[in-house]
Each structure stands twice: as structure tokens, then as C-alpha cells.
Amino acid sequence: MPEDRYEPLAIALATSTSAVHRSVARLQHAGICGPGSRTVAEPALHEFLVHGARYAFPAVHGPERVGLPTAGAHPDLAAVFGADEAVRTLVWPMEGGAVRGETLVPLFNGLTKVVTRDARLHRMLACVDGIRVGTTRQRGAAAELLRHLIASRAN
């Protein structure tokens, strides 16, 4: 709910209310949310994620571990990338994860906690990681899937 209080959003994102407040202020300043609003301008969000995320949040890789699949290892992206394309198995490290692969440091603390509760957000963040680490073709496919996910309100 864009105009809801900050506290429910902080709980949903497993972070503090003050962190959410600062983040919303940065989004408003960047034009991703309107001035004095928490409603996301979808084209601006997509443009930033496709063209800026890999520079603002460069990928940090780690050793092989168990975790949640991301980028091309996520089933939705694997289906888009196709079976004949070489895709690294990347995971966000998490105790009890279902997939073993090279770790990719999550974009924020608490990400694995949040995405286990929200499959749509998991798909979206896997797309962002696909944009951050993929080949040119993979980035294009991830960007297109992300555009669809941002535009759709359904799971």
C-alpha cells in the first residue's frame, strides 16, 4: 500500500522503520517515487534497475554454499534463458536452502527472509541479479521478465 505507514513496510522488508523512511526519501529524490508520495513510477523503477543496478550494486561473489537460487538459477529465469545457454548456479546463502551453488551476496540484509515469504519479490530480485551478472542476452531476457513483473500486480 503506497501511502500506508512506514512500519508495515519495514516489517515486510525485515528492516527498521528509519531505514525505510530514508530509502523512500532517496526514491523521491531520484524521481522513482513522486514528490511527497510513496507511489512508484514503474517506468523509472524499471529504467534504474535495468541500466543502473549493476553499477550502483556491483555483484559480489563468494564460495559455493547452499541457498536460494537467484539469477539464471531461479526456475523462472532458467526457463527464459533456455536449456542450451550456459548459466552459473548462483544462490543467496541461506541455512536449509534447496540449491547448492556459487554465492552471490544479497542486495540487502534480510533478503532471504523476505523472499521466502514473497515469491513475486523473489522472482523480481532474481531478475535484478540476472541483469547484474548475466551476459548481454541474459540481461535483456531478465529485463523483459522484470518489466512484466513490475507491471503485473498478481503473483
Beta strands, then each sheet from edge to edge (+ up, - down):
strand 1: 61-70
strand 2: 90-93
strand 3: 99-104
sheet 1: 1+ 2- 3- 1+
end
